[in-house]
Amino acid sequence: MKYGQPNWEDTIVALATPPGIGAIGMIRLSGPAAIDIVDKLFPSKSLSEQPTHTAHVGLIREGGQVIDEVVVTLFRGPRSYTGEDVAEVSGHGSPYVLQQLIDAFLRNGARLARAGEFTQRAFLNGRLDLAQAEAVADLIASNTAASQKNALNNIRGGFSQDLRMLREQLISFSALIELELDFSQEDVEFADRAQLYHLVTEALEGTTKLADSFRLGNVIRNGVSVAIVGKPNAGKSTLLNTLLNENRAIVSEIAGTTRDTIEEILNINGILFRFIDTAGIREHTSDQIESIGVERSLEKMRQADVVLYLFDANTMPAEELLVNKRAFDEQGFQYLLVGNQVDKGEEALMRDRYAAATPILFISAKQQLHINVLRDRLVDMVLGGKVQTEDTVVTNARHYQSLRQIAGALADVRQALDARLPGDLLALDIRRALHYLGEITGEVSNEDLLDYIFSKFCIGK
Ligand code: GDP
């Protein structure tokens, strides 16, 4: 099969709902014969004569034998998910019955869909661009409100819209340049250099902003790793339990999570926080040797995106806290100093004593004081207050790479402008930027890339 030739002859079928027992299971068929194939097994009326976007209840029957009572929904192309004729057959959610239905459709001319083939057809029929198609996979994989919102935004074309704007900027830029090239004999500078400079700077800013959002995108997709460290008896396991009691996230698996350490996962405001090496916190014994503890903590802190340094605010010498703080600064950690056990003393005095150590906050893990403040600070640390949740966020590593290439090409253009290089050299860099832009939306693509992207989908999508 060739890509770029969307007129396939064959009709594909797959279970669209998860395998296993459910109230309802849905089987989807797409392709020129989708409606005819179901029609052959649907004696109560002629589906081929029914209008698009209608639902029909009836029996699926093959060779005199009833398989199931179903609801068939018809979507005629191009007004369907794939752009082809689509029939969705909802049956009773027994894996056995659903398999019988699929087998019957296969015997009557359909073939099993490959992973992602429905969405792939939608892409090749121009129903979605590549960035949108990939967002479908993200949405299916999303496990927090934030990742869901972001994927939905991208399916609706939020990201693609930003790219279109960028593309328009680049095209108007190259139009000015080309105009100048046409008149090169006459040695005039048509394209106003100041205007060009302004355009390319704007495009560069837009690209950089999108590329920068990838850090947040990664956070939304993969979560933030947090290390809770501190001396024995600071209250680490108490804090972990307090946090987990309210916010334990139900997640089956997160991409990129290392399996060799035990982690607890919290969902705070739609962002997943992974508390790493929690086994180390829990298994602590009273005779833990300090030096081993320190080395192990350092290792743990290096792995983490965020370090929570917990200390007993009744007993910790202020000088020692400052020494630790300086060490964290030197290591470049993103950290929060957390004074615990404030219920045992005067909080105001503690604030005074540790005034030189920032960023700091005070809690009681056991009495659950100021735990909200801690949660908010964690979220702030990640979002940095900079990113509006309405902004487009790049979550896809492939898009990130392309955006970096675009930014690189644009920076070259700007340099060329600074050096007053001739227009044909500028045009070359602009074309390079446009090429990478096309790679994201799928206007420039190759078969291997498409195969790779769609193979990550589950069957039935
Ligand atoms: P870890 O060694 O850092 O994990 O410390 P633990 O969580 O095991 O706590 C050590 C002791 O301090 C336990 O007896 C806890 O009940 C107690 N503790 C922890 N947090 C607080 C707190 O906020 N207030 C008080 N009063 N006791 C606490």
Residues whose N, C-alpha, C, O or C-beta is under 5 A from the ligand:
A	BS01	GDP	K231 P232 N233 A234 G235 K236 S237 T238 L239 I281 N340 Q341 V342 D343 K344 I363 S364 A365 K366 Q367
